[in-house]
Each structure stands twice: as C-alpha cells, then as structure tokens.
C-alpha cells in the first residue's frame, strides 16, 4: 500500500522523484490552460511560464490528462507532473473533492514504479487533503497476484518484468499538526484500503474464491478488527430453511454460505443492515448465459465485497452506529442437481418462488438475506448487488441505480453517493410491474416483464423486506467491474463501487443526519 505523509515542505526542496501539480481549462473559448493554486512556487520556478510550456507540449488541462516535463533548475525532484482537473471553478468556488480525487488517482497511476512523489494539488480545507489522499491510494492500486514476476532473487528480471505501485506520497499543503487534516488522511487510508480489499476479492478468480473461501477471508478480517462473525454453512442453511440461497447453490460442488458480520458501538443510537449479493461465479445455471457473457462473472460477488469492506471500514473508523453486514454467498452452476426453470423454492420468509429463469439468481439469495436481516429490526436495510443487465442498459457502465420503499431515504442515499464521488440515479418502483411476476403455482415468480427489468428486480426484493423497515437497493451492475480503459482512480477490473456510499451512509447515520 502506498504510504502517505502530510508535509509542509516547499515543492522545490522536497527530496522526491516527482512533483505533481494541478492544471485546468480556463473559462471560455480563449481561456487557455490555467495553473491551479497550490503550484505557485513551481510556476514561479518556470518564470511564470508553466502554463505556456505545458500548452506547447499539448496539454489542455482536461480531466485526468497527465503531462510530464523536466523540473526547473534548483528542484531536488527531477520531474514535474501536471495533471488535469477539468474546468476552472466558477468565481468563489473551489475544485470539487471528486475532481481532486480523480486527478490524484490519474497522477498516482502515471507514477507507477516511482518511489516518492510530492502532490502539490489545490488544498483549501481538510476534506481536500482527504480526497487527494484517497485518490492517490486508489489510483496506485494494482492486482498482480497471479502474474509471473520471476525469481525474487533475480533483481534484474524482477525490475524488468514488474513495476511496483507508487511507494510514497507527500501531501504538500497539508498540516501535520492539525487534527482535522490528520483525521481526513486516516479516514482516507481506512476507506481506500478496504475499497482496495474489495477490488482484490472481485478480481480473484473463482477457482480460488468460492463461498467457503470468501467466508474464510471475511472471518479473518472480522477477528482482526473486533467484528463479531457468524457463518451459516449448508447444513445450517438447510436447517434454517434458506431455500433461496440453497436453491442457487445446489448445482455447484462448492456449497453456499451466509455470513453475518456485526460491528457494534457502545454509543450507537441507530442500526444499519447492509446485504450483499455474493455469487462467486455466475454461469446462469440451467438458463446458461450465452457465449461472451461468462468471462467476467467472477465479479458477481461485488455487492458482497462492498458490504464486507464497508463493515470493516466502519469498525476501523469507530463509527457510532451499529452496522450489520450480510454476505449471501453461492456459486450458480448447471449440473444434474441444479435448480431447473419451473422449480419452486420455499424461501426463508416462508414465501414460495417459482424459478422461471435460473440466471435471475441474485434476487433469490438476497431475498433470504433481506428477510433474515429484517428480524433484527434495523433502522434501515440497504442491499447491494450486480443484479440486472437492464440497469446497465438504462444507466450505462459508470452509474448505479437506487430503488427504495421510501422516497426520502432514496433521495438521501442518492445525495450521499454523489457526495462520496459515486455516480448514481434514483429509480422508481412502478406498482403495475408487480403483476408480471404473478405465478399460477407459487406466491411469486422470480422474473416478470422484460422491459423495466431492473425495476422488476427491485419489486421482487421489496416483497422480502420486513414490515415497517426502510429499505433501499443499489444495483451496481454497471460500475462494479470496469472492462474498459482506466480513468481517474478507477482501474480495469473490480472497482469497489458502493463501498464509499455505504461508509458515508453509516457516517451520516451516526451523526444523526438521517433522522
């Protein structure tokens, strides 16, 4: 993990391999490139011509754009790295925290293989330092556990084959003795480390991360951070009547698990329950996915990874709220024992579900976990899942959808997600779509109308929420796994989407902001 330090050092005197500065697009068609505040000393060392030099090199200040140039005479660092922040803020406004987070992430990735860099990005308050710190840690992330790095003793080969992530970041403009600044960095470290843990889990191949292995990882982390853990294996699930989880996992040689993680605070006045879909591999079951749709299905446990990471982060931050995480873990495989289209499952809640499509399996494991979580009477339940392709069609690959049984809570979750830097959008739960899930055989079918499929899935889950409990569902199918190019602090592969939203929701709840 990249090390962070708050530094009051001048950019010119910092012993480092690079100095990072921010640049932006000036307002209007003739605005040109603007050097952001925080880089005044660097600009002065270029005789005030840093902007024109960068423009000569083709820089525009566009978001995430990285330009490297030799440091000016007298600097101890040999390289200056200019990273784009996007548009210059309006008068009396500052650069947004997510703009800083994205810029720091892009710079950290561009400095892979570097030992130390000083980040002289715009800092106006402690929250800015926190955003830069978080962006740097997330941008420096890499997953190479399965890559052949050669013999560790062969330093020549190791140096040729592998570049380590940026090792150390000095946060210039920081205030090492200021409690708010130190707290902001400590929070950034806790959240980013747990978000990167979620990314590691999502990226781990399914032959090494089945439900039992995931449960073992969660158990080890829970014990390390003082979180109470309970794991229900296949025998306990059978005895408890968890027909949804068992019905999804019955086709696999790797049996399912339901993991309960309980973080409690002696000062808590509220209780949140987070529920995560944890399909460690989704073949679609008997309703087999078509060719081209299987290769990334190791990511179908991203919801459970986010919930796990958020509970651990809450414990590390000592939040004054009780947080219970439920990880509904199963592998969805086709076999002679697998659930068939037309089978009827008796769920934990007692409802019966006619399974018309075994590839609509996430809602089945979530339904059992939501019903179980409801027994604790939490103040709110939030489930997180890579649930539907329909939500991706509606919102694209970078935005997750939010549905809820409470409009005010849905709005709050949306605002908190945006504040945390995770794009989201509130979606409705049209009552007329419930009719499409009527079954002549069971209480409900697991699919309904194709149009509005993401909303249909939400209506299905709502059926299993305990009476009077506020609930929201986050469908992260789009942003959970990045198959495109890297951007900002987002790598290829697992992204850790929803971790920051859940942590921020817990923080707001602890502060009493949600009533």
C-alpha positions, 0 to 999 in steps of 0.5 A, a space after each residue: 500500500 502506498 504510504 502517505 505523509 502530510 508535509 509542509 515542505 516547499 515543492 522545490 526542496 522536497 527530496 522526491 522523484 516527482 512533483 505533481 501539480 494541478 492544471 485546468 481549462 480556463 473559462 471560455 473559448 480563449 481561456 487557455 490552460 490555467 495553473 491551479 493554486 497550490 503550484 505557485 512556487 513551481 510556476 514561479 520556478 518556470 518564470 511564470 511560464 508553466 502554463 505556456 510550456 505545458 500548452 506547447 507540449 499539448 496539454 489542455 488541462 482536461 480531466 485526468 490528462 497527465 503531462 510530464 516535463 523536466 523540473 526547473 533548475 534548483 528542484 531536488 525532484 527531477 520531474 514535474 507532473 501536471 495533471 488535469 482537473 477539468 474546468 476552472 471553478 466558477 468565481 468563489 468556488 473551489 475544485 470539487 473533492 471528486 475532481 481532486 480525487 480523480 486527478 490524484 488517482 490519474 497522477 498516482 497511476 502515471 507514477 507507477 514504479 516511482 518511489 516518492 512523489 510530492 502532490 502539490 494539488 489545490 488544498 483549501 480545507 481538510 476534506 481536500 487533503 482527504 480526497 487527494 489522499 484517497 485518490 492517490 491510494 486508489 489510483 496506485 492500486 494494482 492486482 498482480 497476484 497471479 502474474 509471473 514476476 520471476 525469481 525474487 532473487 533475480 533483481 534484474 528480471 524482477 525490475 524488468 518484468 514488474 513495476 511496483 505501485 507508487 511507494 510514497 506520497 507527500 501531501 504538500 499543503 497539508 498540516 501535520 499538526 492539525 487534527 482535522 487534516 490528520 483525521 481526513 488522511 486516516 479516514 482516507 487510508 481506512 476507506 481506500 484500503 478496504 475499497 482496495 480489499 474489495 477490488 482484490 476479492 472481485 478480481 480473484 478468480 473463482 477457482 480460488 474464491 468460492 463461498 467457503 473461501 470468501 467466508 474464510 477471508 471475511 472471518 479473518 478480517 472480522 477477528 482482526 478488527 473486533 467484528 463479531 462473525 457468524 457463518 451459516 454453512 449448508 447444513 445450517 442453511 438447510 436447517 434454517 430453511 434458506 431455500 433461496 440461497 440453497 436453491 442457487 447453490 445446489 448445482 455447484 460442488 462448492 456449497 453456499 454460505 451466509 455470513 453475518 458480520 456485526 460491528 457494534 458501538 457502545 454509543 450507537 443510537 441507530 442500526 444499519 443492515 447492509 446485504 450483499 449479493 455474493 455469487 462467486 461465479 455466475 454461469 446462469 445455471 440451467 438458463 446458461 448465459 450465452 457465449 461472451 457473457 461468462 468471462 467476467 462473472 467472477 465479479 458477481 460477488 461485488 455487492 458482497 465485497 462492498 458490504 464486507 469492506 464497508 463493515 470493516 471500514 466502519 469498525 476501523 473508523 469507530 463509527 457510532 452506529 451499529 452496522 450489520 453486514 450480510 454476505 449471501 454467498 453461492 456459486 450458480 452452476 448447471 449440473 444434474 442437481 441444479 435448480 431447473 426453470 419451473 422449480 419452486 423454492 420455499 424461501 426463508 420468509 416462508 414465501 414460495 418462488 417459482 424459478 422461471 429463469 435460473 440466471 435471475 439468481 441474485 434476487 433469490 439469495 438476497 431475498 433470504 438475506 433481506 428477510 433474515 436481516 429484517 428480524 433484527 429490526 434495523 433502522 434501515 436495510 440497504 442491499 447491494 448487488 450486480 443484479 440486472 443487465 437492464 440497469 446497465 442498459 438504462 444507466 450505462 457502465 459508470 452509474 448505479 441505480 437506487 430503488 427504495 420503499 421510501 422516497 426520502 431515504 432514496 433521495 438521501 442515499 442518492 445525495 450521499 453517493 454523489 457526495 462520496 464521488 459515486 455516480 448514481 440515479 434514483 429509480 422508481 418502483 412502478 406498482 403495475 410491474 408487480 403483476 408480471 411476476 404473478 405465478 399460477 403455482 407459487 406466491 411469486 415468480 422470480 422474473 416478470 416483464 422484460 422491459 423495466 427489468 431492473 425495476 422488476 428486480 427491485 419489486 421482487 426484493 421489496 416483497 422480502 423486506 420486513 414490515 415497517 423497515 426502510 429499505 433501499 437497493 443499489 444495483 451496481 451492475 454497471 460500475 462494479 467491474 470496469 472492462 474498459 480503459 482506466 480513468 481517474 482512480 478507477 482501474 480495469 477490473 473490480 472497482 469497489 463501487 458502493 463501498 464509499 456510499 455505504 461508509 458515508 451512509 453509516 457516517 451520516 447515520 451516526 451523526 444523526 443526519 438521517 433522522 
